[in-house]
Amino acid sequence: EVASETRRRASPPAGQLASPMPGQVVKVLVAPGEQVRKDQPLVVLEAMKMQYEIVAPRDGVVARVDAEEGAQVAGGVALVVLEEA
């Protein structure tokens, strides 16, 4: 029960897509107000010499983009916030 409580507190708020690990933002592929489809790439993150695509978990509208190309980010930092479509 303690582990699930810790996981719940550590998980990002609904609609917020966070960096899964520390890395560098290579490319931001969306802008606020843009409609996105499930599995659409939103941000490309480079970590451990590999590139990872952060994709939309569902259809929605980009409410906010906190990622900037070239920026170093820590794990768990918000990159994009989605609203319901």
C-alpha atoms as an extended CHARMM CRD file, in Angstrom:
* protein
*
        85  EXT
         1         1  GLU       CA              0.0000000000        0.0000000000        0.0000000000  PROA      1               0.0000000000
         2         2  VAL       CA              2.8670000000        2.3940000000        0.7220000000  PROA      2               0.0000000000
         3         3  ALA       CA              4.3900000000        1.7710000000       -2.7160000000  PROA      3               0.0000000000
         4         4  SER       CA              1.1150000000        2.5810000000       -4.4710000000  PROA      4               0.0000000000
         5         5  GLU       CA              0.7550000000        5.8190000000       -2.4550000000  PROA      5               0.0000000000
         6         6  THR       CA              4.3000000000        6.8350000000       -3.3990000000  PROA      6               0.0000000000
         7         7  ARG       CA              3.5880000000        6.0500000000       -7.0610000000  PROA      7               0.0000000000
         8         8  ARG       CA              0.3760000000        8.0840000000       -6.9780000000  PROA      8               0.0000000000
         9         9  ARG       CA              2.1620000000       11.1170000000       -5.5480000000  PROA      9               0.0000000000
        10        10  ALA       CA              5.0100000000       10.7680000000       -8.0560000000  PROA      10              0.0000000000
        11        11  SER       CA              2.7420000000       10.4900000000      -11.1020000000  PROA      11              0.0000000000
        12        12  PRO       CA              2.1460000000       13.7190000000      -13.0470000000  PROA      12              0.0000000000
        13        13  PRO       CA             -1.2490000000       15.4620000000      -13.0440000000  PROA      13              0.0000000000
        14        14  ALA       CA             -3.7650000000       14.3810000000      -15.6840000000  PROA      14              0.0000000000
        15        15  GLY       CA             -2.8530000000       15.6600000000      -19.1270000000  PROA      15              0.0000000000
        16        16  GLN       CA              0.7290000000       16.4650000000      -18.2020000000  PROA      16              0.0000000000
        17        17  LEU       CA              3.4170000000       14.6030000000      -20.1560000000  PROA      17              0.0000000000
        18        18  ALA       CA              6.6890000000       14.5300000000      -18.2720000000  PROA      18              0.0000000000
        19        19  SER       CA             10.2310000000       13.6040000000      -19.1650000000  PROA      19              0.0000000000
        20        20  PRO       CA             10.7500000000        9.9430000000      -18.2210000000  PROA      20              0.0000000000
        21        21  MET       CA             14.4390000000       10.6050000000      -17.4560000000  PROA      21              0.0000000000
        22        22  PRO       CA             17.0190000000       13.3980000000      -17.5000000000  PROA      22              0.0000000000
        23        23  GLY       CA             18.0180000000       14.4330000000      -21.0130000000  PROA      23              0.0000000000
        24        24  GLN       CA             18.1210000000       17.1340000000      -23.6590000000  PROA      24              0.0000000000
        25        25  VAL       CA             15.1200000000       18.3020000000      -25.6700000000  PROA      25              0.0000000000
        26        26  VAL       CA             16.1240000000       17.7710000000      -29.3060000000  PROA      26              0.0000000000
        27        27  LYS       CA             12.9090000000       18.8250000000      -31.0390000000  PROA      27              0.0000000000
        28        28  VAL       CA              9.4880000000       20.1790000000      -30.0960000000  PROA      28              0.0000000000
        29        29  LEU       CA              6.9620000000       18.9820000000      -32.6770000000  PROA      29              0.0000000000
        30        30  VAL       CA              3.7830000000       20.7400000000      -31.4650000000  PROA      30              0.0000000000
        31        31  ALA       CA              2.5400000000       24.1830000000      -30.4390000000  PROA      31              0.0000000000
        32        32  PRO       CA             -0.1700000000       25.3560000000      -28.0110000000  PROA      32              0.0000000000
        33        33  GLY       CA             -3.6560000000       25.0860000000      -29.4920000000  PROA      33              0.0000000000
        34        34  GLU       CA             -2.6940000000       22.2960000000      -31.8770000000  PROA      34              0.0000000000
        35        35  GLN       CA             -4.9370000000       19.2360000000      -32.0480000000  PROA      35              0.0000000000
        36        36  VAL       CA             -3.0620000000       15.9400000000      -31.6930000000  PROA      36              0.0000000000
        37        37  ARG       CA             -3.9740000000       12.2920000000      -32.2170000000  PROA      37              0.0000000000
        38        38  LYS       CA             -3.1500000000        9.3450000000      -29.9890000000  PROA      38              0.0000000000
        39        39  ASP       CA              0.4730000000        8.1660000000      -30.4810000000  PROA      39              0.0000000000
        40        40  GLN       CA              1.4570000000       11.3720000000      -32.3380000000  PROA      40              0.0000000000
        41        41  PRO       CA              5.0500000000       12.4030000000      -31.4740000000  PROA      41              0.0000000000
        42        42  LEU       CA              5.1240000000       15.6250000000      -29.4260000000  PROA      42              0.0000000000
        43        43  VAL       CA              8.7260000000       16.0100000000      -28.2490000000  PROA      43              0.0000000000
        44        44  VAL       CA             12.0080000000       14.2610000000      -29.0510000000  PROA      44              0.0000000000
        45        45  LEU       CA             14.2620000000       13.7870000000      -26.0250000000  PROA      45              0.0000000000
        46        46  GLU       CA             17.8770000000       12.5930000000      -26.1250000000  PROA      46              0.0000000000
        47        47  ALA       CA             19.1390000000       10.6130000000      -23.1570000000  PROA      47              0.0000000000
        48        48  MET       CA             21.9700000000        8.1170000000      -22.8050000000  PROA      48              0.0000000000
        49        49  LYS       CA             22.9370000000        8.7330000000      -26.4740000000  PROA      49              0.0000000000
        50        50  MET       CA             19.5090000000        7.5870000000      -27.6860000000  PROA      50              0.0000000000
        51        51  GLN       CA             16.5150000000        9.5670000000      -28.8860000000  PROA      51              0.0000000000
        52        52  TYR       CA             13.0850000000        8.9940000000      -27.3790000000  PROA      52              0.0000000000
        53        53  GLU       CA              9.7780000000       10.2780000000      -28.7230000000  PROA      53              0.0000000000
        54        54  ILE       CA              7.2720000000       11.5080000000      -26.1650000000  PROA      54              0.0000000000
        55        55  VAL       CA              3.9200000000       10.6760000000      -27.7660000000  PROA      55              0.0000000000
        56        56  ALA       CA              0.3280000000       11.6900000000      -27.0760000000  PROA      56              0.0000000000
        57        57  PRO       CA             -1.3970000000        9.0750000000      -24.8900000000  PROA      57              0.0000000000
        58        58  ARG       CA             -4.7870000000       10.0720000000      -26.3600000000  PROA      58              0.0000000000
        59        59  ASP       CA             -6.4150000000       12.5340000000      -28.7530000000  PROA      59              0.0000000000
        60        60  GLY       CA             -6.4340000000       16.0760000000      -27.3930000000  PROA      60              0.0000000000
        61        61  VAL       CA             -5.4260000000       19.7020000000      -27.7310000000  PROA      61              0.0000000000
        62        62  VAL       CA             -2.0250000000       21.0210000000      -26.6520000000  PROA      62              0.0000000000
        63        63  ALA       CA             -2.7360000000       23.3770000000      -23.7530000000  PROA      63              0.0000000000
        64        64  ARG       CA              0.8730000000       24.2620000000      -22.9680000000  PROA      64              0.0000000000
        65        65  VAL       CA              4.4000000000       23.4390000000      -24.1660000000  PROA      65              0.0000000000
        66        66  ASP       CA              7.0280000000       23.7500000000      -21.4460000000  PROA      66              0.0000000000
        67        67  ALA       CA              9.8450000000       22.1310000000      -23.4530000000  PROA      67              0.0000000000
        68        68  GLU       CA             12.3720000000       24.2550000000      -25.3450000000  PROA      68              0.0000000000
        69        69  GLU       CA             14.6870000000       22.8300000000      -27.9810000000  PROA      69              0.0000000000
        70        70  GLY       CA             18.2290000000       22.4730000000      -26.6480000000  PROA      70              0.0000000000
        71        71  ALA       CA             17.1500000000       22.6090000000      -22.9900000000  PROA      71              0.0000000000
        72        72  GLN       CA             18.4200000000       20.0950000000      -20.4530000000  PROA      72              0.0000000000
        73        73  VAL       CA             15.5650000000       18.6170000000      -18.4150000000  PROA      73              0.0000000000
        74        74  ALA       CA             15.4030000000       16.4740000000      -15.3030000000  PROA      74              0.0000000000
        75        75  GLY       CA             13.3000000000       13.3510000000      -15.0620000000  PROA      75              0.0000000000
        76        76  GLY       CA              9.6830000000       14.0700000000      -14.1660000000  PROA      76              0.0000000000
        77        77  VAL       CA              9.6910000000       17.6210000000      -15.5660000000  PROA      77              0.0000000000
        78        78  ALA       CA              6.5480000000       18.6150000000      -17.5160000000  PROA      78              0.0000000000
        79        79  LEU       CA              7.1660000000       18.8880000000      -21.2540000000  PROA      79              0.0000000000
        80        80  VAL       CA              3.6450000000       19.1970000000      -22.6850000000  PROA      80              0.0000000000
        81        81  VAL       CA              0.1690000000       19.5530000000      -21.1740000000  PROA      81              0.0000000000
        82        82  LEU       CA             -2.8260000000       18.1330000000      -23.0840000000  PROA      82              0.0000000000
        83        83  GLU       CA             -6.5090000000       18.9850000000      -22.7060000000  PROA      83              0.0000000000
        84        84  GLU       CA             -9.4580000000       16.8650000000      -23.8380000000  PROA      84              0.0000000000
        85        85  ALA       CA            -10.3550000000       17.3730000000      -27.4930000000  PROA      85              0.0000000000
